């Protein structure tokens, strides 16, 4: 369950970019789309960096939670 639900969190967050742009809801997604059309490259890179950081943190937290829940997964260097 953790390995399935964990990665869905960034998918939902990045999916809001399309929802905001389609339904014209003001937010980070609409701001990202407008910066693409205006060719505001620093803002595009900053938004993509933010999305990449969110993805990385969520995947890291998913792995950490998975190692705490499942005792068979170990972070030791020694294999038994």
Phi, psi and omega per residue, in radians:
X1 nan -0.714 -3.090
X2 -1.156 -0.712 -3.115
X3 -1.240 -0.304 3.098
X4 -1.621 -0.765 -3.072
X5 -1.327 -0.654 -3.095
X6 -0.968 -0.940 3.139
X7 -1.220 -0.221 3.112
X8 -1.292 -0.380 -3.132
X9 -1.095 -0.874 3.088
X10 -1.171 -0.499 3.081
X11 -1.096 -0.718 3.114
X12 -1.167 -0.730 -3.130
X13 -1.145 -0.707 3.118
X14 -1.352 -0.400 3.066
X15 -1.207 -0.391 3.109
X16 -1.184 -0.372 3.072
X17 -1.040 -0.773 -3.113
X18 -1.298 -0.651 3.123
X19 -1.126 -0.755 3.141
X20 -1.146 -0.650 -3.123
X21 -1.313 -0.595 3.140
X22 -1.268 -0.789 -3.079
X23 -1.642 0.127 3.085
X24 0.966 0.758 3.068
X25 -1.560 2.234 3.138
X26 -1.205 2.338 3.139
X27 3.048 -2.958 -3.096
X28 -1.171 -0.598 3.130
X29 -1.145 -0.795 3.112
X30 -1.157 -0.654 3.086
X31 -1.080 -0.698 3.121
X32 -1.135 -0.788 -3.128
X33 -1.140 -0.733 3.118
X34 -1.149 -0.623 3.107
X35 -1.209 -0.487 3.045
X36 -1.184 -0.805 -3.130
X37 -1.175 -0.526 3.123
X38 -1.546 -0.053 -3.124
X39 0.995 0.803 3.085
X40 -1.569 1.467 -2.987
X41 -1.087 -0.701 3.098
X42 -1.089 -0.643 3.128
X43 -1.256 -0.617 3.077
X44 -1.108 -0.795 -3.141
X45 -1.138 -0.672 3.130
X46 -1.162 -0.706 3.135
X47 -1.185 -0.729 3.099
X48 -1.145 -0.624 3.070
X49 -1.134 -0.706 3.095
X50 -1.084 -0.766 3.121
X51 -1.131 -0.724 3.131
X52 -1.135 -0.658 3.109
X53 -1.172 -0.727 3.108
X54 -1.087 -0.783 3.113
X55 -1.044 -0.784 -3.107
X56 -1.121 -0.765 -3.128
X57 -1.141 -0.737 -3.127
X58 -1.161 -0.721 3.104
X59 -1.157 -0.667 3.088
X60 -1.123 -0.789 3.103
X61 -1.108 -0.644 3.091
X62 -1.086 -0.762 3.118
X63 -1.153 -0.703 3.131
X64 -1.146 -0.780 3.117
X65 -1.117 -0.672 3.138
X66 -1.125 -0.661 3.105
X67 -1.237 -0.489 3.096
X68 -1.331 -0.593 -3.079
X69 -1.403 -0.743 -3.067
X70 -1.765 1.955 -3.096
X71 -1.247 -0.248 3.137
X72 -1.275 -0.403 3.136
X73 -1.527 2.165 -3.122
X74 -2.154 2.670 3.084
X75 -1.832 0.175 -3.141
X76 -1.294 2.748 3.072
X77 -1.436 -0.453 -3.121
X78 -1.413 2.275 3.061
X79 -1.738 2.302 -3.109
X80 -1.790 nan nan
